Amino acid sequence: MKLAYIGTYPPRECGIGTFTKNLVHSMSNNNDVTTNAPFVVALNDFEQVYAYPKEVKLIIHQEQQADYLEAANFINLSGADLCILEHEFGIFGGQNGVYILPLLHRLEIPLIVTLHTVLKSPSYNEKAVLKEICKKASKIVVMSHMAIGFLTSVYDVPEEKIIFIEHGVPDFHFDPTQSKKKFKLENKKILLTFGFIGRNKGIETVVKALPKIIERHPEVLYMVLGKTHPNVLRHSGEEYRNYLLRLIKNLNVIDHVLFLNEFIDEQELFKYLAACDVYITPYLNEAQITSGTLSYALGSGCAVLSTPYWYASELLTNERGRLFNFNNSDELSAILNELLDKPSLLKSLQEKAYEYGSQITWPKIGAKYNALIDVVLKEPRKAVVKKETIIDPLILPPFSLAHIKRLTDDTGIIQHAKFGIPNLKEGYCLDDNARALLMVLMTYRQTKDSFALELSPIYMSFIHYMQNKDGSFRNFLSFSRNFLDEVGSEDCFGRTIWALGYLLGNAPNDAYYQTAKLMFFDAAPNFEKLKSIRSIANTMIGISYYLRSNPSDDGMTERLRNFALILIKHYENNKTHDWKWFEPLLAYDNGILPLALLHAARILNDDKITEVAMSTMNFLTSVTLKDGYLSIVGNKDWYKKDGERSMFAQQPIDAMAMVLMYHQAFHLTKDKEYLNKLYTSFMWFLGENDLRMSLYDFETKGCCDGFENYGVNRNQGAESSLAYLISHLTVLQAYDEFYKLD
């Protein structure tokens, strides 16, 4: 029997990685691994590089979507009989770890999933992702009985599919006296907390309890063993640790607290656990369904005190430990003083913990997993029904911001380029900086690319600089930062509102949100002045994104409805039996008009809006997709009703509008055929077009400006490259969303 494992893995410093390694080794010890050695597919975080051991045969870079699909192919061809997935939302890429779904759907062997997090009140996306994972799994392993209840009641998982197997602990045993001597702690009473450090750990609760404890037991030392969590360090630095140090100093307990800022191996950890008198998990909220640190403490025979989070409330029953309320330092100090005053009470807790810990050592847990595998492999296999669209992310170029980086300086994104080189003579425009802001926000939301987040303040500050006192916007700025107009076009206004609205619905932090809110509402008095239907459409999209996170804003909802009625009126005035459109011609950026109504339909639930959105989208489809590929209406002469359609001056923003239009239609209808149309439209960039030539430049990572009658316009300005990148991100997002469908 050959097994494949998917999860984080040492030397990456991660609790799930440690779990995966222990599981692999404990299961292997019960099997013949000479010919069927297990292998691991390891998850890498961001751009980190690790020297993995030999059992790691493949690496998935967390935010590289294609890596997941390649891993599925690798596992299917490896000869593995079964795959075991360690699941935690944060270790997989995409929103709420959605990138794991296409991998699981492509697996051709049975799957067992170990859930390290089960949320009682998940978001829509968290619920959708976990439900789909559970559907694909033959069996689901949880480490608490409460998790079983959540899975059945919240996620509709059949109870017979769920297996309870405890969190394993290493089979290490060290003498407490010798361990204290090793660390030169012979004369101390040791309180210990270990694990990654972050605000939710509640370490301040223990620190605040120390003064009352030290009054009666001056020999007490509180040890905090662990590094700041990598995600916390990435976003907040050592803010929490510095807060704790200030608190310790203010409470005058500096001689009674010791921070060991390191990630140590398990053998050394168990020496510290042997040396401690009381282990404490002072977490701040109940929503934690498992805890390796708590299991380890019990496995080592520690007296354990904990706040009543879910896992602790379950694990510390039968006098295996004691509970104290969240944030209650007085209650904690009272319990600790009682235990330190009464050694027999402390010893009783330690004995109960050790008795339980001896039942959950890794060799015993590995045997339980092996027994489960035997059951799964004996079950009849259901025929694998592949859930596919024509979208294949493996054939797409790697997503890259290289050309955008090249075009961007401290002021904003340069408007034009000579081939792949920024054309500084043309300066900047608001249109492109608004698109750039939209693109980097989408990138950060989907991939957590830190460089995208670094670019976003540049584009935001450009938009702010271009806004007039009355809320309107200028459009053009020279390279020397001189304004080139007083008020920009209505189109640039609408595109800016789109970007700001998207930011209000997807702000990476509060500073971004507050800045965008000021600009958005300063601009709002100008909404009613708009005449161009494309500017109205762009503004509608921005309002729709805003309303998704602010649905109670009745005034903005009515503005959206009124705009939709304006588009419908244009449609009613121009439609005929064979011309279902808003104007007597198809001009530029055509897909934006049905797209705006599709957004509005999703917010307003209005049948008439939906009807016009679908009718105009279908008409545009009949004109541009009739030959099986996207043939954009050229901007040279456009397509007048009863006239000839223009072939040349096809531009990337039109392809982007089509991609976004079909994506929104899929959101509204859940009809996968719109994903196929979306993908067909995107492939216009890569050569599925009238000239059969790629607009995407694989060397520069930019996109050419369009087709002319002489061929490809090889200049790679901001508008074209941003249109490509927004379309690329939309394809990847749509592919993920397809796998979350019930």
N, C-alpha and C positions, 0 to 999 in steps of 0.2 A: 504494500500500500504506500502510495506517494502522496504527500500533502503539500499544498501551497498555502502560504500565510500572507495576508496583506495587513500592514500596520506600520507604525513608526518602529524604529529599531535602534539599539545602541550602536555606536557611541552618541547618537542624538540624545540629548538630555531631555527625557520625556517619560512620564510615568507609564503611559501606554506602551512605549518602546520597551521598558523594563518588563512589563507584563507579557508582551509578545515573546521576548527572549526566553523568559521562564517557562512559558507555555510550550514553545517549540522544544526546549530541552527536556522538559518533564514528560512530554508525550513521546519523544524520540527514545527515551530510556526504556520505554516499554515495547519498542518495536525494533525490528531488524532494519537498520539504516545503512547497511553496507551497499545495497543495490538500489534502495528506494529512499535516498536521503531527502529530507524535507528541504524546501527552499522558501525564501522570504522575498516578497516584493515590498520594498521599504519606501515610505513617504518622506521626501525631503521638504523642509520648510524654506520658502523663499529662495535665496541664492546660496544657501549653506552647502558645504561640501564635507562629507564624512568618510573616514576610512572604515568601511563596513567589513565585517568578517565574511568568511567564504560562503556562508549559507545565504547571504543576500545576493540574489542573481539578477535583480532588476531594480531600478530606481524610478519612482514617479516623482517628478517635481510638482509640488502641491498645486501650483496654479497653471501648469502646462496641460491643457485639456487633451492634447494628442497623446501624452504619456499614458493616460488611463486606457485609451483604446489599444495602444501597443501592448500594454500589460495584459489586457484580455486575450489578445492573440497569442502572446507568449505563454500564458497559463494553459490555454486550450491545446497548444502544441507540445506542452512539456511532458505529457504522460501522467500528470497529476490525477488522482482519483477524486479528490475533494479539496475545496478551498475554505479556509477559515479567515474571516474578516474581523478585525478589531475596529469597532466603530465609535468615533467621537466626532461631533460636528466640526470641531475646529481643525482637525488634521487633514481634511480633504478640501480641495479647491472649489471655487464657485460659491454662490450664495448658499449658506448653510450646508456646504459640502456636497452640492448637487453633482459635481463632476464624477462622483463614484458611481452614479446610476448607469450611465452608458456602459461602463466596465461590467457591472453586474448583469446587465441585460445581455451582454455578449458571451458570458460564461456558459460553457457547455457541460460543466460538471456540477455536482451538488455543492451547496453553499451552507456553511454554518456561520452565523453572525454573533459575536459577543458585543453586547451593548454596554458601553461605559457611561452613557448618559441617557436617561429616559425622562423627558420633561412632562410635568403634569399639565402645564398651560403653554403648549408650544405656539409659536407663530404659525401662520398659514404655511409658509415655506418649510419650516422645520417639521411640521406634521406631514406635509406631502412627501418630503424626502424620506422620512423614517418609515412611513407606510409603504412606500415603494420598495425600500430595502427589505422590509419584513415580508412582503409578497414574494420576493425572489429567494428568500432563505428557506431551506428545508427545515432547519431548526434555529431558534433564537435563544441564546444563553444570556441570562441575567444573573446578577449577584445579590439581589434582594427580592423578598416576596412582594414588597410594595410595587416594584417595577412590573411585576406580573399584572397587578391590578390596573396600572396605568396603561399597559399595552392593550389589554382587553377592552377597557372602557373608553379610552381616549383615541386609540389608534386602530381599533376593530381587529386586533390580531387574535386568531383562534387560540384558546388556552392550550390546546394539545400541541401546539407548535412551539410553546415556550418551555424552556428547561432551566431549572434553578441549579446553578453550580457556584459555590462560594469563591470568593477572591483568594487565590493561593498565596502562601507565604513561604519564603525560603526556609529550608530545614537547618538553620544555624542556631547554635546554642552556646552562649558564652557565660562564664562565671561573673556574677555582678561585682563581687569584690575585686577580682582581677581586672575587670573592665574599668572600674573606678580608679584603680591604681594606675592603669595604663594612661589615663587622661589626667592624672594628678588631681582627682576629685574625691579622695578618701574621706575628707571631713565635710563634704557637702551633701545636702539633700537636693537632688536634681529633678527639676521640672523640665520637660522636653516637648518641643513642637518641631516637626520637620516637614519638609516638602517645599514646593515653589511658593514664594512669598508674593502676596498681593493683597489689596484692600479687603477682599472678601474673606480672608483668613482670620480676621478678628484678633490679631495678636495683642492689640491694645487692651482688650478685655483682661488678659492675663497680667499685663504690665500694671494696669490700674489696681489689680487685686494685690499686688506685691506688698505695698506698705503695711497692710494689716497682717499679712503673713509673716513678714520680716520682724514685726514687733514680738511675735512669739517664737519664731524660728529664724534667727539671723543667719543660720547656716544654709538657707535656701539659695539656690542659683537657678535661674530660668535660662535654658539654652534654646536658641532658635536656630535650627540647622537647615539651611537651604538658600538657594539663589533666588533673586527676584525672577518671577515668571518672564520668559522671553517676550511674550506679547505685551506685558506691562512695561518691561524695560524699553521696548521699541517705541511705545507711545507716550509713556509718562516718566521714563527714566527711573531714578531711585527716589522719587517723591515720597512714596509710602515708607520706605526704610528710613529716610531722613526725618519724616514725621515721628516715627517710633523713637528715634534717637533723641529728638527734642523732648518727647514725652518722658522718656527715661530720665533725662537730666532734670526736668522740672519736678518730677516726683522724688528725686534724690535716691534713685535705686540703681544708679549706674554700676555699682559694685556687685549687683545681684542679677545682672542680665548679660548674657554673652551671645553675640551674633557670630555664627560660622557661615560665611557667605560662600558656600561651595556645594557642588553636586557630587556626593561621594558614592562609592560602590556599595553594594548591598552588604558585603561582609563587614566593612567598617561601620555601616549604619547599624547593624545589629549589635555591634560592640557598644555603640552609644545607647541603644535601647536597653541593653543589659545594665548599663551604668545608671540609667535613670530610675528614679523612685516613682514618679507619676508622669504619665504621658497625657498631653492635653490637646484636643482639637477644638478651638474656640470659634468655629466658623460662624458667620453672621446671618445666614438665612437657611431655611429648611430644605431648599431645592438642591439636594445632592443625593443621588441615588446609590452611589458607591464611593468608597474611599480606600485606596491602597494603603495610605499612611495609617489609617485606623486598623486595617486588617493586620498590617505588619506589627503594630504595637501590641495587639492581642496575641499574635503569633509568637512574640518575644516574651510574653508573660508579664507585660507591664500592667500596673494599675492605671486604668484609663478614665479620664474625665472628659466630657464632651458636651457641647450644646446639642439640642435635640433635632439636628437635621435628620432627614429621612433614614439614611443608612445607619447613623449612630443610634437612633431610637430603636431600630430593629436589632442591631448587632449587640447592643449592651444590655439586652434583657437577661433574665436569669442571673442577676448580680454579677455580670461580667464587667461592669463598670458603673459609673455614676453620671447623671446628666445635670446640667445647670442651664438656666435660661439664657437666651441670646442677649449679649451686651451686659450681662448681670455680673459685674465684678465682685459685688458684695457677697452674692451667693457662692461664687467660686472661692473666694477667700475663706468663707465659713467651712465649706466642704474640705478644702485643703488643710486648714488648721485641724479639723476633726481627724483626718486621716494621719497627719503627722503627729498628732497627740496620741493616737491609738495605733501603734504598730501592728497589733493583731488584726485590726480592720483593714489596714493597708495590705497585709499579707494575704488576707482572705480574697481580696480583689485580684491580687497577682496570681493566686492559685487557680481561681476560676478562669481568668484570662488564659493562663497557660494550658489548662485542660481543654479549652475550646481551640486554641491555636494549634495544638498537636493534631487536631482532626482536619486541618485545612492546609497542611504542608503541600508544596508543589508536586511531589511524587503522587500524592493521593488525588490531587485535582487533575493532574495529567491523566491518571487512570480513568477518571470520570469522563473526560473529553474523549478518550479512546473508545470507551464503551458507547458513548453517544455516536461516534463515527460509525461503529459497527451497525448500530440501529439504522442510521441514515442510509448507508450503502446497501442494506438489505431491503429497503423500501422500494417499491416499483417506481421507476422514473416516469414522470409525465413528459409527454412530447414537448420539446422546446419550441415555443412559438416566438420567433424573433420579431421584436417590436422595432421596426425600422422605418425610416423615411429615406429619401434619396440623399439627404444631407450626410456628408462624410467628412468630418473635421480632419481626418488623416491626410486628405489631399490638399488641404488649404496651406498656404505659406504660414510659417510661424508668425504670430502676431508681434509686431515690432513698432516701437515709438521712435526708432532711430531718425527717420526723416523729420518727424515733428520736433525732435530735439535740435536738429540742424536748423530748422526754420525759426526757432524760438530764441529770443534774447531777453534781456531784463525788462523790456517794455511790453512785449507781446509776441504774437506769431506774425512773421513777415507774410505779406499777402501773396506775392508771386515768387516764382523761381525760374531761372534759366536752366533748363534740364533739371538736374538735382541740386543746383546751387541757389541759395537765397538771393533774390533780386532786391537789394536794399533800396534801389532807386524808386521802387513802387511803394515803399513804406508799409503801413498797416491799415487794416479796416476792421470795423466792429463786427461785421458779418462773420469773419473767420475766427476772431477771438471768442465770439459766442459759441460757434461750432466747436472750437478747441476746448472750451470749458465743458461743454456737453460730453465730448469724447473722453476727456481724462476722468471725469466723474463716472462715466460708464465703465471705463477701464478699472478704476479703483474699486468700484462696487463689485465687479465680476472677478478681478484677479488680485486685488489688494496690492497692486504694484506701487511701491513707495515713490517711484519716480513720477508716476502720474499724479500722485498727491502733491509732490513738490512743484509741479507745473501749474496746478490749479490756481494758486494765489496770483500768479502772473496774469492769467487771463481775467480773473476776477477784478484785479486792480485796474486793468485796462478798461474793462467795462465801466467801472466806477469813474475813471478819469474822463470817459467820453460822455457821461450823463450830464445833461444840462440842468439848470435849476428848476425848470418846469417839468422835469422827469423824462423829457425826450432825449434822444441820443444823437450825437454826431457819428459819422461813419468813418471818415478817412483822416489818417494822421500820417504826416511825413516821417521819414527816418530821423529827421532832426527834431521830432516831436512838436511840430507845428500843426494846428488844426487846419484841415483843408476844406471843411464845410461847416455850416452853422447848424443844420439839422439834417440828419441822414434820411435815407429812404424808409418808407413804411416796411419794406421787407427786412431791412436790418433791425428795425424796432421789433418786429414779430419774432425774428430768430433769437434775439436777445432775451425776450420774455420766455421763449421756450427753454433756453438754457437756465435762466434764473428759476423758472418753475420746477425744472428737473432737479436743480440744486436744493430747493426747498423740500422736495420729496425724498431726497437722497443725500442729505448733508452729512459729510464725514465727521463733523464736530459742530459745536454750538456757535463758534465764531463765524464759520462759513454760513451757517443758517441765518444768523442775525444780520450779517452784511447783505446777504441776498434778499432778505425780507425788506430791508430799507430800500434797496434799489428797485425791487419789484413793486412795492406799494408807492414809491415816488413816481414810478412810471404809470401806474394804474389810471390816473385821471386822463391819460391820453388814449385809453382803449377806445372810447366812444368816437374818437376823431378818425379812426382808421377807415379807409375806403377800399383799399386793395384787398381782394378776396384772399390772396396768398398771405398777406400780412395778418389778416384776420385768422386764417387757418393756423399759422405759426403761433399766434397769440393764444388761440384755443388750446393748442397742445400744451403750452406752458401752464395755462390755467388748470388744465386737467391733471397734470402732474402735481401741482400745488394742492388741488382738492383731494387727491388720494390720501394725503396726510393731514388735511384740514377740511374734512367733509362737512363740518358744521358752519362753514362760512357761506351763509345763504346769499349774501350779496354777490360774491364771486360766482356762485352757482348760477344765479340769474344772468350774469354777464355771459357766462358760457352758453346758456340757453339762447340768449338773444343773438349771439354771434352765429350759433348753429342755424337759427331761423333766417339770418341774412344769407347764408350759403344756400339754404333750401330755396329761398326766394329766387336767387340767381339760377338755380337748377330749374325751377318751375318755369321761369321766363325763357329759358333757352332750349329745353328738351323738346325733341320730336320723337317720332316712332323709331328712327334709327340713329338718333344723336342724344345720348343720355349724359349730358355734361352741363357744367356751370356757365360756360361761355360758348360763343359760336366758333371757337377754335381751341385746339390743344396747343398750349404754349410751352412754358418751362416749369420745372418742378411740379409736374402735374399730380403726382401721387400724394402730395401734401394735402390736397383738398379732400379726397375721401379719407385720408389718414386722420385729419382733424375731426371729421364727423364720427369716425370709428372710436376715437378717444372720447368724444362727447357722449356717444351712445352708451359706452361702458359706465360713465358717471351718471347720466341722466335717466337711463332705462326708458328711452322714448322710442316707440316703434317707428314713427315717421323719420326720425333722425337715422335710425338703423336702416330703414328701407332705402333712403337716398344714398347713404354711405355704401351699401352693398350694390345698388344699381350703378352708381358712377364707377365704383371699383371694377365691376364686371365689364363695363363699357371700355374702360382704360385697358383692362386685360385683353379684351378682344382686338384692340388695336395694336398692342405692343408685344403680346405673347402668342400670337396666332401660329407662328412657325416653330414653336418648341424652344425658342430662346428669346431673350429680351431684345427688342428692337426699339430703341428710344426715339421719340419724335425729335427730330433735329431742330436746333435753335436757329438755324440759318433762315428758314422761312416758316417754321412751325407747320401746323396742320389745320387749315381752315375748313370749316364745314363745306362739304361738296367740292373741296379742292384736292390737290395732291399733297400728300404728307412729305415733309422734308426729311431726307436721310442723314444729312451731315450736320456737323456741330452737335453731335451727341455728347452730353456732359454727365460726369459722375454724380452730380447732385440729383439728377433725375433717377439714376439707378438706385441711389440711397433711398429716395422717397418711395420707390416701389418695394424695396426690401422692408422698410419700416411699415408700409401700408399692409403688406401681407402678414407681417408679424402681429400687428394689431388685430387683423381679421382673425388670426388664429386665437388670440386672447379672447376675442368675443365669441367665437363659435366652437373652438376646440376641434375644428376640422383640420386634420393633418395635411390635406391637400394644399392648404395655404402655406404650409412649411415647404412643400415641394416647389411652389411658385416663388416663395421667398428665396430658396436656394438657386433656382434657375435665374432669378433676377441678379443675385449676387455674382453668379458665374460670368455675367457680362464683364466684370472687371478682369476676369482671368482668361478671356478669350472666347467665351460663348456669346458672340455678338455678330453683327453684320459683316465686319471685316475679318473675323476670326483671328484677332490680334489681342494680346494681353495689354491692358492698361497698367497693370501693376508691374513695377520695376523691381525684380528680385535682387538687384545689386544695391540700389539706393534705399529700398523699402518704402519708396514713395509711389504715388499714383499719377499717371499722366493726365493731362487736362482734358482729353476727349478725342473724338474722331473728327477730322476735317475731310474735305474731298481729296486731299493729297495723302491721307493716312492718319497716323497717330500724331497728335500734338504732344511732343515729348517733354514739354515743360511740366514741372511737377509742383504746382502751387498748393497753397494751404487748403483751399476749398476742395480740390480733387482728392488730396491725400486724406483729409479729414472725412470726406464722404466715404472713401474706401474703408477707413478704420472703424467708423460708426457702423457701417454695413457688416464688416467682419465680426465685430462684437455682437451684433444682433443675431447673426447666424449661430454663433456659439451659444448665446443665451437661449435662442429658440430650440436648439438641439437638446439642451438641458431640460427645458420646460416640457418638451415632449415626453421625456422619461419620468416626469412627475405626474403625468395624467393618471387618474384612477382607472 
